[in-house]
């Protein structure tokens, strides 16, 4: 439901953003493969967590599930804020004509706040669904995202004016004071 609400809102206020999110024009082979792997891992995360919950193989305390639910909402709020300040947020790793470095909003805290929000969602879903083993695809997805971030930063440093200076000012990629 949050994805639907965010999409519906930005279809009204920034339809080009939604077009870039839904129909990415990824040209880099490593990213095409990475996105495919990420999609399979996300599907596996949902499937494994759901089956685990259904059959009760593992479980988490109710308080952890509630905290995970809160983290999912916070993750979606972060993604919404990112879309609000960065109309260039494409699903493809690319630079666009007239693109500029965004340094406001969540970008003043970390360089990749959308990944921060997505990771919060991804790592909280299994716990929300009362599953420990559902964390396995989530952790593997985390590894895929780390590779994606590193590749994206390499491209941005080469192609986006001002990105190097931004990296010097905003030290952390995804998690403040850690990475």
C-alpha positions in Angstrom: 0.0 0.0 0.0 2.7 2.6 0.8 4.3 1.9 -2.7 1.0 2.5 -4.3 0.4 5.8 -2.4 3.9 7.1 -3.1 3.5 6.2 -6.8 0.0 7.8 -7.0 1.2 11.0 -5.4 4.3 11.4 -7.6 2.3 10.5 -10.7 0.5 13.8 -10.0 3.5 16.0 -9.0 6.4 14.4 -10.9 5.3 11.9 -13.6 8.8 11.8 -15.2 10.2 10.5 -11.9 7.7 7.7 -11.9 8.4 6.9 -15.5 12.2 6.6 -14.7 11.3 4.4 -11.7 8.9 2.1 -13.6 10.7 1.9 -17.0 14.4 2.2 -16.3 16.7 2.4 -19.3 19.6 0.5 -17.7 22.4 0.0 -20.2 25.2 -1.4 -18.0 25.3 -5.2 -18.2 26.5 -5.7 -14.6 23.6 -3.6 -13.4 21.1 -5.5 -15.5 22.3 -8.7 -14.0 22.4 -7.2 -10.5 18.8 -5.9 -10.8 17.7 -9.4 -11.8 19.4 -11.0 -8.9 18.0 -8.3 -6.6 14.5 -9.0 -7.8 14.8 -12.7 -7.3 16.2 -12.2 -3.8 13.4 -9.8 -2.9 10.9 -12.3 -4.1 12.7 -15.0 -2.1 12.6 -12.8 1.0 8.8 -12.4 0.8 8.3 -16.1 -0.1 10.5 -17.6 2.5 9.3 -15.2 5.2 5.7 -16.0 4.4 6.2 -19.8 4.3 8.2 -19.6 7.6 5.4 -17.6 9.2 2.8 -20.0 7.9 4.5 -23.1 9.2 6.0 -21.5 12.3 9.6 -22.7 11.7 11.1 -19.7 13.4 9.7 -16.7 15.1 10.5 -13.4 16.7 9.0 -11.8 19.8 5.9 -9.7 19.1 7.8 -6.5 20.2 10.4 -7.1 17.5 7.7 -7.6 14.9 6.1 -4.3 15.9 9.5 -2.5 15.8 10.0 -4.0 12.3 6.6 -2.6 11.2 7.7 0.8 12.5 11.0 0.5 10.6 9.1 -0.3 7.4 7.0 2.8 7.7 10.1 4.9 8.4 11.8 3.3 5.4 8.9 4.4 3.2 8.9 7.9 4.6 12.6 8.1 3.7 11.9 7.0 0.1 9.1 9.5 -0.1 11.4 12.3 1.1 14.0 11.3 -1.4 11.6 11.4 -4.3 10.5 14.9 -3.1 13.9 16.4 -3.4 15.5 14.3 -6.2 13.5 14.2 -9.4 16.5 12.5 -11.0 16.0 9.3 -8.9 16.0 6.7 -11.7 16.1 2.9 -11.2 18.8 2.8 -13.8 22.3 4.0 -12.9 22.7 6.9 -15.2 23.3 10.6 -15.3 20.9 12.9 -17.2 21.1 16.2 -19.0 21.0 19.1 -16.5 21.3 16.7 -13.6 22.8 18.3 -10.5 24.1 17.0 -7.2 21.3 17.0 -4.6 22.5 18.0 -1.2 19.3 18.9 0.6 16.8 16.9 2.7 18.0 13.3 3.4 21.0 13.9 1.0 22.4 16.2 3.7 22.7 13.2 6.0 23.9 10.4 3.7 24.8 10.2 0.0 22.3 7.4 -0.8 19.3 7.9 1.4 16.9 5.9 -0.9 19.1 2.8 -0.4 19.0 3.6 3.4 15.2 3.6 3.3 15.1 0.5 1.1 17.5 -1.4 3.3 15.4 -0.6 6.3 12.4 -2.0 4.6 14.2 -5.0 3.2 15.8 -6.0 6.5 12.6 -5.4 8.5 10.1 -7.4 6.3 11.2 -10.8 7.5 11.0 -9.7 11.2 7.6 -8.1 10.5 6.5 -11.4 9.1 7.7 -13.3 12.2 10.6 -15.0 10.3 14.3 -15.3 11.1 15.2 -17.5 8.1 13.7 -14.8 5.8 16.6 -12.7 6.8 18.9 -14.8 4.6 17.8 -13.4 1.2 17.7 -10.0 2.9 21.3 -10.2 3.8 22.2 -11.4 0.3 20.2 -8.5 -1.1 22.2 -6.2 1.1 25.4 -7.5 -0.5 24.0 -6.9 -4.0 23.0 -3.3 -3.0 26.5 -2.6 -1.6 28.0 -3.6 -5.0 25.4 -1.4 -6.8 26.2 1.6 -4.6 30.0 1.2 -5.2 29.4 1.0 -9.0 27.0 3.9 -8.9 29.5 6.1 -7.0 32.2 5.3 -9.4 30.0 6.4 -12.3 28.8 9.5 -10.5 32.4 10.5 -9.6 33.3 10.3 -13.3 30.2 11.8 -14.9 28.4 14.2 -12.4 29.9 17.6 -11.9 30.3 18.4 -8.2 29.9 14.9 -6.9 33.4 14.6 -5.7 33.0 17.8 -3.6 29.7 16.4 -2.3 31.4 13.2 -1.2 34.0 15.3 0.7 31.2 17.1 2.6 28.8 14.2 3.1 31.1 11.4 4.3 28.6 8.5 4.7 27.0 6.5 2.0 24.0 4.9 3.7 24.3 4.8 7.5 25.5 7.9 9.3 28.7 7.5 11.3 29.2 3.9 9.9 29.3 3.7 6.1 
